[in-house]
Every structure is written in structure tokens, then in C-alpha cells.
């Protein structure tokens, strides 16, 4: 049974090894062979470029995640009503809740898709760097290229090193901890940005909100604890991915916020300030047009002049 799962995992991961190593090799040839960067920075920029390629490919899923999260937030009042109505019957409550999600086209698990799809890439890069630390290649990463990756350094630290494998290298430990802290902070900030700016007040209570709060504090701790075993190259990948998520999420929340949230009110205020002057000018023009269109009273007729003889005759 164990052999079956090992074989299944190998079948799933092998294509990802080729994708990951192939992208790294292509970018390395560009940065090192064309632009002339040294090995360390060429591999570092290759890892950053790999991140950008992966995150660009995941943009449709990210958009779907944002829409799904918005639907979950807006459905919270209805979910609370179901909880009040069927709170005594857990089975009926589950059925009605799932029916509500189905009728509105909402998937509670869709918000985790980008993270779940990134994990295999993360593991493929992790194994590639781990093998490179031993001078062994994976897929398109040949043994000579793996040794170049192993020996590549940034700030005097091999990018295949981790906190636990760096021995007495203080520089490696300091750089690793800086990247672990950066990864932890960006993970926390991304989750908090979504909860505080793009959630209505009604969605900040209830089961879904509690799950989000748990993830807000648990995920950074998990990454902080596990990060000390990650090679520097993997930490670069995850930190770059978090920064990408922050920027992408900031753009979406700023330009297409959920109604009833602080971000929505901020956008409405910006729109009002932006179009306020133009609206006032248009109002003045409209008033002037109306005034011009009103009919003016005819001029007062002046009495005709009469001669003395005409006045005497009267």
C-alpha cells in the first residue's frame, strides 16, 4: 500500500520536476549567459522569475478565489439564519448550508486552491535545491548545473543552504532568519489585509470568520517553524510569492471591493472626490442652460407722444 502511494506521488511530481527545473535553467542561461550576472545572482533571479511565471499562470484562479471569498462573506447573514433555524439538527443544518452554497455557486474550499496548487511547485523546488546541495541534478537540472547552483552565493551565502544545514556560518543563519521573518510577516499581512479591508462587519463573526482568524495566526507560525529547514532559494520563492499576492490583492480590493466593507467606502470616497469638481461644473452649466431656456417677459411698451392739438381734442 505504501509503495502504491510512493509510486503515485512520484508520477505526480515528475512532470513538476521538469517544469520547475526547465524554467530555472532557461532563466539562468538568460541572466548568466546573456546579461552576464554571476552564478549566485543569476540563480537568485531565476528563482524570482520562476515565482513570477507560476503566479502569472495562477491569476485566473486568484480571481476565482477573490470572487468565492466575497460570496462566502456576503452569505454569512443567511448562514447565521440557517444556524438559528436548524441549530438543533446538525445534519439538516449541513444539508441546508451546502444547498445554499450550491444554489449561489459558492465553493468553501475554492479560497485554498491557489495555495494548494502552489504546494507541489514548492515541493519540486525544495527537492531540486536539496539535490543541488549534494551536487545532484533533477530532470533538466544536470549535475554540472546542480553544482553551479550549489556553489552560487548571494551576500556570501550559498543559496542552497538552510538554517539547519549552514553549520557555523553566521551569515547564512542571519540571512535565513531575515527571509523567514519576511515570509512570516508577508503571510500574516496578506491574510489580515483580506479580513480587515474586504470583509463586511457581518462576516467578521460566525464559523467562517473564526476559521479565517485561526488561519491568520496559525499559517505564519507554521511557516516560521518550518522555515528554518527551507533552503534560502525556497525562502526566496515563498517570500516573492507573498509579495506578489499582497500587490495583486491590494489592486483587486482597491478597484473592486466587496460592498459594505471599509475598502468599498474608501473607493466611494475617492470616486466622489475625483468627480466632485466635474459634477459641480456640470450642475452650473445645467442651471445656466435652464436660465437661458426660460422665456423672458416682453419689454414694457412706451406711451406714444401726442401733439398739443391731440391732447386738447381729448
Secondary structure as UniProt FT lines:
FT   HELIX           2..28
FT   HELIX           29..34
FT   HELIX           39..57
FT   HELIX           59..74
FT   HELIX           76..86
FT   TURN            87..88
FT   HELIX           90..103
FT   TURN            104..105
FT   TURN            108..109
FT   HELIX           110..112
FT   HELIX           113..133
FT   TURN            134..135
FT   TURN            139..140
FT   HELIX           143..151
FT   STRAND          153..154
FT   TURN            155..156
FT   STRAND          157..158
FT   TURN            159..160
FT   TURN            163..165
FT   TURN            167..168
FT   HELIX           170..197
FT   HELIX           201..204
FT   HELIX           207..227
FT   TURN            228..229
FT   HELIX           232..255
FT   TURN            259..260
FT   HELIX           262..293
FT   HELIX           308..313
//
